[in-house]
Amino acid sequence: MTARRSSVPCPQCGKAADWTAENRFRPFCSERCKLIDLGAWASEAYRVPVAEDPKEPDDSEPGAGAS
């Protein structure tokens, strides 16, 4: 039985990356792309969108929500 070799596009640069156990950086193509992505998360470049609720007080303002 021959192992099927599959590849996926690297989420950082788009280059083909092997999806195998030997590629310790998967889904990235290299350690460089993996670290660039980690840095983007650490610097909060990626964020989960949150819908603002107009009924809730804005916690960023001093005294907001205080009774």
C-alpha positions in Angstrom: 0.0 0.0 0.0 1.4 3.4 -1.0 1.0 6.3 1.3 -0.8 9.1 -0.4 1.1 12.4 0.0 -1.2 15.4 0.3 -0.3 19.0 0.5 -2.2 22.1 1.7 -1.5 25.8 1.0 0.5 27.4 3.8 -1.8 29.8 5.7 1.0 32.4 5.8 2.6 32.4 2.4 0.4 30.1 0.3 3.3 27.8 -0.7 2.4 24.1 -0.8 3.1 22.4 2.5 3.2 18.6 3.0 0.5 17.3 5.3 2.5 14.5 6.7 3.8 13.5 10.2 7.3 14.4 9.0 6.3 18.1 8.5 6.6 19.3 12.1 5.4 22.8 11.1 2.1 21.7 9.5 -0.1 23.4 8.4 2.8 25.8 7.7 5.5 25.2 5.1 8.4 26.2 7.4 9.3 27.3 10.9 9.5 30.9 9.6 5.9 31.0 8.5 4.8 29.3 11.8 6.6 32.0 13.9 5.2 34.8 11.8 1.7 33.5 12.5 2.5 33.1 16.2 3.8 36.7 16.3 0.6 37.9 14.7 -1.5 36.2 17.4 0.8 37.5 20.2 0.5 41.1 18.9 -3.3 40.7 18.6 -3.3 41.2 14.9 -5.9 38.4 14.7 -9.1 39.1 16.6 -12.5 37.4 17.0 -15.2 39.9 15.9 -17.7 40.8 18.7 -21.0 42.4 18.1 -21.5 45.3 20.5 -24.6 45.2 22.7 -26.0 48.7 23.0 -27.7 47.7 26.3 -24.5 46.9 28.1 -22.4 49.8 29.5 -19.0 50.4 27.9 -16.4 49.0 30.4 -13.7 51.2 28.9 -15.1 54.4 30.3 -14.3 55.3 33.9 -17.3 54.8 36.2 -19.2 52.8 33.6 -21.6 50.4 35.2 -21.1 51.8 38.7 -24.3 52.5 40.6 
